[in-house]
Amino acid sequence: MTDTKKAVRGRGITGMIKATALAVVLAGSLSMLSVGCSNVKDLNYTPVRMDPDPARKKAKLVSSGLLEMAGVKGKVTEPGPSVSRCREYGDDLYSLSHPWSVYEISDEQVDTGMANLRKGLTENGWKITKDGKAKSQAQDPEIYAENDGQGFAMVVTGMKKTATGGPMLLFEVVSKCYRAASAASLDGEY
């Protein structure tokens, strides 16, 4: 394996670990999501009835808005939002998770993107709940925000160039739970 492939693979594993950690943190700390609670009584909102395809479109629109707010040009990862059941609340409930990143950008674009997001989030109905440094060796800047009106929360980490990867803005966008038409309509969803 070449050094380049090792570097990309190392950054990919790090990214997967960070994405998983972010999902756990978001589920545990963002009250608007209420994912991970033990029963229906703890759900502090009424889930909107929406099937996965329209909900995915909504999540993609939210992510597109965040990309526009960041105001940086680079390549954007392709995978779309995935479905996770909110079984604690009922078999027909689910939420969406949309991890994505903007890469092939410069360290300066990372700084610009984070500054643009700080301003744009508050101007577009988002409440910033944390603006600081990631708990990592690199201490990358990160922002957590919630948008009650849209029913989404997000975290963005501004990663600068390292020995194992290039600069990027790493996003994780998650939704409140939605109610599908039926539990069966969620079978086979990813």
C-alpha positions as a Markdown table, in Angstrom:
| # | Residue | x | y | z |
|---|---|---|---|---|
| 1 | Met | 0.0 | 0.0 | 0.0 |
| 2 | Thr | 1.4 | 3.4 | -0.9 |
| 3 | Asp | 1.9 | 6.2 | 1.7 |
| 4 | Thr | -0.9 | 8.1 | 0.0 |
| 5 | Lys | -3.4 | 5.3 | 0.4 |
| 6 | Lys | -2.4 | 4.8 | 4.0 |
| 7 | Ala | -2.9 | 8.5 | 4.7 |
| 8 | Val | -6.4 | 8.5 | 3.0 |
| 9 | Arg | -7.3 | 5.3 | 4.8 |
| 10 | Gly | -6.1 | 6.7 | 8.1 |
| 11 | Arg | -8.1 | 9.9 | 7.7 |
| 12 | Gly | -11.2 | 7.8 | 6.6 |
| 13 | Ile | -11.1 | 5.7 | 9.8 |
| 14 | Thr | -10.6 | 8.9 | 11.8 |
| 15 | Gly | -13.5 | 10.5 | 10.0 |
| 16 | Met | -15.7 | 7.4 | 10.7 |
| 17 | Ile | -14.8 | 7.4 | 14.4 |
| 18 | Lys | -15.4 | 11.2 | 14.6 |
| 19 | Ala | -18.8 | 10.8 | 12.8 |
| 20 | Thr | -19.8 | 8.0 | 15.2 |
| 21 | Ala | -18.7 | 10.0 | 18.2 |
| 22 | Leu | -20.5 | 13.1 | 16.9 |
| 23 | Ala | -23.7 | 11.1 | 16.5 |
| 24 | Val | -23.4 | 9.9 | 20.0 |
| 25 | Val | -22.7 | 13.4 | 21.4 |
| 26 | Leu | -25.6 | 14.9 | 19.4 |
| 27 | Ala | -28.0 | 12.2 | 20.5 |
| 28 | Gly | -27.0 | 12.7 | 24.1 |
| 29 | Ser | -26.7 | 16.4 | 24.3 |
| 30 | Leu | -29.1 | 18.1 | 22.0 |
| 31 | Ser | -32.4 | 18.2 | 23.8 |
| 32 | Met | -34.4 | 18.9 | 20.7 |
| 33 | Leu | -33.6 | 15.5 | 19.2 |
| 34 | Ser | -34.6 | 13.5 | 22.3 |
| 35 | Val | -33.0 | 10.4 | 20.6 |
| 36 | Gly | -31.8 | 7.9 | 23.1 |
| 37 | Cys | -34.5 | 8.5 | 25.8 |
| 38 | Ser | -36.1 | 5.4 | 27.3 |
| 39 | Asn | -39.9 | 6.0 | 26.6 |
| 40 | Val | -42.5 | 7.9 | 24.7 |
| 41 | Lys | -43.3 | 10.2 | 27.6 |
| 42 | Asp | -39.8 | 11.7 | 27.3 |
| 43 | Leu | -40.3 | 12.8 | 23.7 |
| 44 | Asn | -41.0 | 16.5 | 24.1 |
| 45 | Tyr | -42.6 | 17.1 | 20.7 |
| 46 | Thr | -45.1 | 15.5 | 18.4 |
| 47 | Pro | -43.3 | 13.8 | 15.5 |
| 48 | Val | -44.3 | 15.1 | 12.0 |
| 49 | Arg | -45.7 | 12.4 | 9.7 |
| 50 | Met | -43.4 | 12.1 | 6.8 |
| 51 | Asp | -42.1 | 9.1 | 4.8 |
| 52 | Pro | -38.3 | 8.7 | 4.4 |
| 53 | Asp | -38.0 | 10.0 | 0.8 |
| 54 | Pro | -39.5 | 13.5 | 1.5 |
| 55 | Ala | -37.6 | 13.6 | 4.8 |
| 56 | Arg | -34.3 | 12.8 | 3.0 |
| 57 | Lys | -35.1 | 15.7 | 0.5 |
| 58 | Lys | -35.6 | 18.0 | 3.5 |
| 59 | Ala | -32.3 | 16.9 | 5.1 |
| 60 | Lys | -30.5 | 17.5 | 1.8 |
| 61 | Leu | -32.0 | 21.0 | 1.6 |
| 62 | Val | -30.8 | 21.8 | 5.2 |
| 63 | Ser | -27.3 | 20.5 | 4.3 |
| 64 | Ser | -27.3 | 22.6 | 1.1 |
| 65 | Gly | -28.2 | 25.6 | 3.1 |
| 66 | Leu | -25.3 | 25.0 | 5.5 |
| 67 | Leu | -23.0 | 24.6 | 2.6 |
| 68 | Glu | -24.2 | 27.9 | 1.2 |
| 69 | Met | -23.7 | 29.6 | 4.6 |
| 70 | Ala | -20.1 | 28.3 | 4.8 |
| 71 | Gly | -19.4 | 30.0 | 1.5 |
| 72 | Val | -16.4 | 27.9 | 0.5 |
| 73 | Lys | -15.9 | 26.1 | -2.8 |
| 74 | Gly | -14.5 | 22.6 | -2.8 |
| 75 | Lys | -15.6 | 19.0 | -3.4 |
| 76 | Val | -18.6 | 17.7 | -1.4 |
| 77 | Thr | -19.0 | 14.1 | -0.4 |
| 78 | Glu | -21.8 | 12.2 | -2.1 |
| 79 | Pro | -23.6 | 9.9 | 0.4 |
| 80 | Gly | -27.0 | 11.2 | 1.4 |
| 81 | Pro | -29.0 | 11.0 | 4.6 |
| 82 | Ser | -29.5 | 7.7 | 6.3 |
| 83 | Val | -32.5 | 6.4 | 8.3 |
| 84 | Ser | -32.2 | 5.3 | 12.0 |
| 85 | Arg | -35.3 | 4.0 | 13.8 |
| 86 | Cys | -36.4 | 5.7 | 17.0 |
| 87 | Arg | -37.7 | 2.4 | 18.3 |
| 88 | Glu | -37.8 | 3.7 | 21.9 |
| 89 | Tyr | -40.8 | 5.7 | 20.8 |
| 90 | Gly | -42.5 | 3.3 | 18.4 |
| 91 | Asp | -41.8 | 1.1 | 15.5 |
| 92 | Asp | -42.9 | 3.7 | 12.9 |
| 93 | Leu | -40.6 | 6.5 | 14.2 |
| 94 | Tyr | -37.2 | 7.3 | 12.6 |
| 95 | Ser | -34.6 | 10.1 | 12.4 |
| 96 | Leu | -32.1 | 11.0 | 9.7 |
| 97 | Ser | -28.4 | 11.4 | 9.9 |
| 98 | His | -26.4 | 13.2 | 7.2 |
| 99 | Pro | -22.7 | 13.2 | 7.6 |
| 100 | Trp | -20.9 | 15.0 | 4.8 |
| 101 | Ser | -17.8 | 17.1 | 4.2 |
| 102 | Val | -16.3 | 19.8 | 2.0 |
| 103 | Tyr | -12.8 | 18.9 | 1.0 |
| 104 | Glu | -10.0 | 19.9 | -1.3 |
| 105 | Ile | -10.0 | 23.3 | 0.3 |
| 106 | Ser | -7.2 | 25.3 | 2.0 |
| 107 | Asp | -6.6 | 26.0 | 5.7 |
| 108 | Glu | -7.7 | 29.6 | 5.0 |
| 109 | Gln | -11.0 | 28.3 | 3.6 |
| 110 | Val | -11.6 | 26.3 | 6.7 |
| 111 | Asp | -11.2 | 29.5 | 8.8 |
| 112 | Thr | -13.5 | 31.4 | 6.4 |
| 113 | Gly | -16.1 | 28.7 | 6.4 |
| 114 | Met | -16.2 | 28.5 | 10.1 |
| 115 | Ala | -16.5 | 32.3 | 10.4 |
| 116 | Asn | -19.2 | 32.5 | 7.8 |
| 117 | Leu | -21.1 | 29.7 | 9.6 |
| 118 | Arg | -20.9 | 31.6 | 13.0 |
| 119 | Lys | -22.6 | 34.5 | 11.3 |
| 120 | Gly | -25.0 | 32.7 | 9.0 |
| 121 | Leu | -26.3 | 30.2 | 11.5 |
| 122 | Thr | -27.7 | 32.9 | 13.8 |
| 123 | Glu | -29.1 | 34.9 | 10.9 |
| 124 | Asn | -30.9 | 31.8 | 9.6 |
| 125 | Gly | -32.8 | 30.6 | 12.6 |
| 126 | Trp | -30.1 | 28.4 | 14.1 |
| 127 | Lys | -29.1 | 28.6 | 17.8 |
| 128 | Ile | -25.4 | 28.0 | 18.4 |
| 129 | Thr | -25.1 | 25.7 | 21.5 |
| 130 | Lys | -21.3 | 25.3 | 21.5 |
| 131 | Asp | -18.6 | 27.2 | 19.7 |
| 132 | Gly | -15.1 | 26.0 | 20.7 |
| 133 | Lys | -12.5 | 23.4 | 20.2 |
| 134 | Ala | -13.0 | 19.7 | 19.6 |
| 135 | Lys | -11.8 | 17.3 | 22.3 |
| 136 | Ser | -9.0 | 15.9 | 20.1 |
| 137 | Gln | -5.3 | 16.2 | 19.8 |
| 138 | Ala | -5.7 | 18.7 | 16.9 |
| 139 | Gln | -8.2 | 20.9 | 18.9 |
| 140 | Asp | -10.0 | 21.7 | 15.6 |
| 141 | Pro | -12.7 | 24.4 | 15.9 |
| 142 | Glu | -16.2 | 23.1 | 16.1 |
| 143 | Ile | -19.7 | 24.5 | 16.2 |
| 144 | Tyr | -22.9 | 22.8 | 17.5 |
| 145 | Ala | -26.2 | 24.3 | 16.5 |
| 146 | Glu | -30.0 | 23.6 | 16.6 |
| 147 | Asn | -32.8 | 24.8 | 14.5 |
| 148 | Asp | -36.1 | 24.1 | 16.2 |
| 149 | Gly | -38.1 | 25.5 | 13.3 |
| 150 | Gln | -36.6 | 23.1 | 10.8 |
| 151 | Gly | -36.3 | 20.2 | 13.3 |
| 152 | Phe | -32.5 | 19.7 | 12.8 |
| 153 | Ala | -29.3 | 19.9 | 14.7 |
| 154 | Met | -25.8 | 20.0 | 13.4 |
| 155 | Val | -22.1 | 20.0 | 14.3 |
| 156 | Val | -19.3 | 21.2 | 12.0 |
| 157 | Thr | -15.6 | 20.6 | 12.6 |
| 158 | Gly | -13.0 | 22.7 | 10.8 |
| 159 | Met | -10.2 | 20.3 | 10.1 |
| 160 | Lys | -6.8 | 21.7 | 9.0 |
| 161 | Lys | -4.2 | 20.0 | 6.9 |
| 162 | Thr | -2.4 | 17.1 | 8.8 |
| 163 | Ala | 0.1 | 14.5 | 7.9 |
| 164 | Thr | -2.8 | 12.1 | 7.2 |
| 165 | Gly | -5.3 | 14.3 | 5.3 |
| 166 | Gly | -6.1 | 17.6 | 3.8 |
| 167 | Pro | -8.2 | 20.5 | 5.2 |
| 168 | Met | -12.0 | 20.0 | 5.3 |
| 169 | Leu | -15.2 | 21.1 | 6.9 |
| 170 | Leu | -16.8 | 18.0 | 8.4 |
| 171 | Phe | -20.6 | 18.2 | 9.0 |
| 172 | Glu | -23.1 | 15.9 | 10.8 |
| 173 | Val | -26.7 | 17.0 | 10.3 |
| 174 | Val | -29.4 | 15.1 | 12.3 |
| 175 | Ser | -33.2 | 15.4 | 12.4 |
| 176 | Lys | -35.8 | 15.0 | 15.1 |
| 177 | Cys | -37.8 | 11.8 | 14.9 |
| 178 | Tyr | -40.4 | 11.6 | 12.1 |
| 179 | Arg | -43.4 | 9.3 | 12.0 |
| 180 | Ala | -43.6 | 7.1 | 8.9 |
| 181 | Ala | -47.0 | 5.9 | 7.4 |
| 182 | Ser | -46.3 | 2.5 | 9.0 |
| 183 | Ala | -43.5 | 0.5 | 10.6 |
| 184 | Ala | -43.4 | -1.7 | 7.4 |
| 185 | Ser | -42.6 | 1.4 | 5.3 |
| 186 | Leu | -39.3 | 1.6 | 7.1 |
| 187 | Asp | -38.3 | -1.9 | 6.4 |
| 188 | Gly | -35.3 | -2.0 | 4.1 |
| 189 | Glu | -34.5 | 1.7 | 4.7 |
| 190 | Tyr | -30.9 | 2.7 | 5.3 |
